[in-house]
Amino acid sequence: MERKILDALIQERGAIVSSADCGELEITFARSEGRFFVDDNGMGYVLRMKQWRENAESSLCEIRDQHNADKYGE
């Protein structure tokens, strides 16, 4: 399982998250698209797409910038 999910991550350049952090609909789509993985201990993981990762990074940068503006008056 580890090699398969890492190969998928390298190809997609997205993010791997625990299925516990995903809703049922996201897990359903991930399963149907081959982006759902289960390890030897029965833990589930979802490969989120590159666009999701880029949106998350952008949002974090906006939050950081707003925090700095509020803190330092920028």
C-alpha positions as a LaTeX table, in Angstrom:
\begin{tabular}{lrrr}
\hline
Residue & $x$ (\AA) & $y$ (\AA) & $z$ (\AA) \\
\hline
Met1 & 0.00 & 0.00 & 0.00 \\
Glu2 & 2.75 & 2.46 & 0.91 \\
Arg3 & 4.42 & 2.32 & $-2.49$ \\
Lys4 & 1.12 & 2.66 & $-4.33$ \\
Ile5 & 0.01 & 5.76 & $-2.40$ \\
Leu6 & 3.46 & 7.35 & $-2.64$ \\
Asp7 & 3.56 & 6.77 & $-6.39$ \\
Ala8 & 0.11 & 8.38 & $-6.67$ \\
Leu9 & 1.25 & 11.33 & $-4.53$ \\
Ile10 & 4.33 & 11.87 & $-6.69$ \\
Gln11 & 2.23 & 11.78 & $-9.84$ \\
Glu12 & $-0.60$ & 14.02 & $-8.56$ \\
Arg13 & 1.46 & 16.29 & $-6.26$ \\
Gly14 & $-1.54$ & 16.67 & $-3.99$ \\
Ala15 & $-1.82$ & 15.71 & $-0.32$ \\
Ile16 & $-2.51$ & 12.55 & 1.66 \\
Val17 & $-5.04$ & 12.86 & 4.49 \\
Ser18 & $-6.62$ & 10.44 & 6.91 \\
Ser19 & $-10.05$ & 9.31 & 5.81 \\
Ala20 & $-11.21$ & 10.35 & 9.31 \\
Asp21 & $-10.76$ & 13.96 & 8.11 \\
Cys22 & $-12.98$ & 13.39 & 5.05 \\
Gly23 & $-16.71$ & 13.34 & 4.59 \\
Glu24 & $-18.57$ & 10.34 & 3.19 \\
Leu25 & $-18.99$ & 11.99 & $-0.21$ \\
Glu26 & $-15.26$ & 12.71 & $-0.54$ \\
Ile27 & $-14.43$ & 9.13 & 0.41 \\
Thr28 & $-16.96$ & 7.83 & $-2.13$ \\
Phe29 & $-15.42$ & 9.93 & $-4.90$ \\
Ala30 & $-11.89$ & 8.97 & $-3.83$ \\
Arg31 & $-12.80$ & 5.27 & $-3.96$ \\
Ser32 & $-14.38$ & 5.58 & $-7.39$ \\
Glu33 & $-11.34$ & 7.49 & $-8.70$ \\
Gly34 & $-8.70$ & 5.17 & $-7.21$ \\
Arg35 & $-7.55$ & 7.77 & $-4.64$ \\
Phe36 & $-8.57$ & 5.81 & $-1.52$ \\
Phe37 & $-6.05$ & 3.54 & 0.20 \\
Val38 & $-6.13$ & 1.27 & 3.26 \\
Asp39 & $-2.97$ & 0.28 & 5.13 \\
Asp40 & $-2.19$ & $-3.06$ & 6.78 \\
Asn41 & $-3.72$ & $-1.81$ & 10.05 \\
Gly42 & $-7.03$ & $-0.94$ & 8.41 \\
Met43 & $-6.44$ & 2.83 & 8.44 \\
Gly44 & $-7.87$ & 4.67 & 5.43 \\
Tyr45 & $-6.21$ & 7.48 & 3.49 \\
Val46 & $-7.39$ & 9.79 & 0.72 \\
Leu47 & $-5.15$ & 11.36 & $-1.89$ \\
Arg48 & $-6.40$ & 14.89 & $-2.40$ \\
Met49 & $-5.74$ & 16.50 & $-5.75$ \\
Lys50 & $-3.06$ & 19.09 & $-6.50$ \\
Gln51 & $-5.71$ & 21.83 & $-6.82$ \\
Trp52 & $-6.88$ & 21.14 & $-3.25$ \\
Arg53 & $-3.31$ & 21.49 & $-1.95$ \\
Glu54 & $-2.74$ & 24.70 & $-3.88$ \\
Asn55 & $-6.01$ & 26.18 & $-2.57$ \\
Ala56 & $-5.08$ & 25.21 & 1.00 \\
Glu57 & $-1.62$ & 26.78 & 0.68 \\
Ser58 & $-3.10$ & 29.97 & $-0.79$ \\
Ser59 & $-5.62$ & 30.23 & 2.04 \\
Leu60 & $-2.90$ & 29.77 & 4.64 \\
Cys61 & $-0.83$ & 32.54 & 3.04 \\
Glu62 & $-3.83$ & 34.88 & 3.08 \\
Ile63 & $-4.45$ & 34.13 & 6.77 \\
Arg64 & $-0.77$ & 34.71 & 7.57 \\
Asp65 & $-0.73$ & 38.00 & 5.66 \\
Gln66 & $-3.88$ & 39.20 & 7.41 \\
His67 & $-2.45$ & 38.23 & 10.79 \\
Asn68 & 0.76 & 40.14 & 10.06 \\
Ala69 & $-1.22$ & 43.16 & 8.87 \\
Asp70 & $-3.30$ & 43.14 & 12.04 \\
Lys71 & $-0.28$ & 42.57 & 14.29 \\
Tyr72 & 2.15 & 45.02 & 12.66 \\
Gly73 & $-0.25$ & 47.50 & 11.11 \\
Glu74 & 0.78 & 46.65 & 7.57 \\
\hline
\end{tabular}
